[in-house]
Amino acid sequence: MGREDEEKYGDGVIVGYGTINGRKVFLFAQDFTFMGGSLGTVHARKIQKVQEMSLKMGHPIIGLIDSGGARIQEGVASLAGYAGIFMQNVKSSGVIPQISVILGPAAGGAVYSPALTDFRFMTKDTSYMFVTGPEVVKEVLNEDVTFEDLGGAEVHATESGVADMIFNDEEHTLMGVKKLLSYLPSNNVEHPPVKRDEDIEPGKPEKLSLLLPDDPNKPYDVVDVIRLIVDKGSFFEIAEKHAQNIVIGLARLNNQVIGVVANQPKVMAGCLDINASKKAARFVRFCDSFNVPVLVLEDVPGFMPGKSQEQNAIIMHGAKLLYAFAEATVPKVTVILRKAFGGAYIVMNSKNMGGDFNFAWPTAQVAVMGPEGAVKILNRKELASAKDPEELKRKLIADYKDNVANPYVADEKGYIDEVIDPSETRQVIINAFALLENKVEQNPIRKHGNIPL
């Protein structure tokens, strides 16, 4: 019924296993040349079989997606096939790494399995993801839209955040998958692989002191800070083009794999908004699932204000990041580089949110809000009646910095473990994670928590 070539017993998908860098993985690859890579009953059973095997044996699974969606000729049976695949995705979540590589179209039901996996790779100009294609959009909404504008790699890497990594061609895309796997354990009971490299020093540590501008309101690139802390050439950024006000990625520190979450002052001053909160929360939960310690580099003036953010539920989305850090039981170390204000300070792995070690540079300011805003509220009357309000304002700001926002004040009160010299940051963090190596912490017994979705 609708089968152009009955001799193709593979039914449009190849499944199997192999090794990447000497470690076992399971894979499936859809064949677009056979019925558009559409999913029928046998096609689905083959994918489900390899999913079951990867879960049972504790090895990562990689899906090479190239599919037009459910096979219309097989009706509800193809939909049931997708349901079985989704069920296996959920069962495997947090147990084995699941990676989706979109090498062509992924339409309709074909997009939901990638959405349930841990990481999604796309290739420019050749891969697309959408629930409904341009023709349906035209028919239902009378809108003309191209494949690229509707669900191209660039759209999903920048706007939606669906794509974690995009590359110019398939060869580099697959190389990116291999590199990602080199940081990951095979399953949730193993630890990430340890390298034995000797040439790992990232550069002169004293350079860290020169990266932050004297003016606390001037931006800098936090990636430069990351690269001077982690092992040389080891930082692997994830979702680089989406929610650029926060940086996430995997790296090695003294040959040990860590996850990095860092505010990016050069984009939106490093404020947390809806997209940044979701991006970081998902990454923190991934790290916690697979025993990857988390390093937080903090420079955050607060949550992004505004009508759009409030109406789109920044309260709930910001709470996702808070929940992720509070729930995580892996070693967690925070270094406050500069600003740590208000609710954003709390959310970014503060001491009372479960941070194991919390350090600060001398440039750090830890407070409910920035000095200027605080002075305007606390000293409104004095400023209104002062002969020289600007001079008084400068004095009040200096006093606020000395007595409230000063990191040594937070240190004295126990909210920071130590104020450290920037040049000592790498060694201090190495020592902290070494002490936390055998950390054991368990959340209360429960079926599962109710994260604010």
Helices and strands as residue ranges (DSSP letters): E 13-20, E 23-30, G 35-37, H 41-57, E 61-67, G 72-74, H 76-92, E 98-107, G 108-111, H 112-116, E 119-123, E 128-130, H 134-141, H 147-151, H 153-155, I 156-160, E 165-167, H 170-181, G 205-207, H 208-211, H 222-227, E 236-238, E 246-253, E 256-263, G 268-270, H 274-289, E 294-300, H 307-311, H 314-327, E 332-341, H 342-347, G 351-353, E 357-360, E 365-367, H 371-378, H 380-385, H 389-403, H 407-412, E 418-419, G 422-424, H 425-435
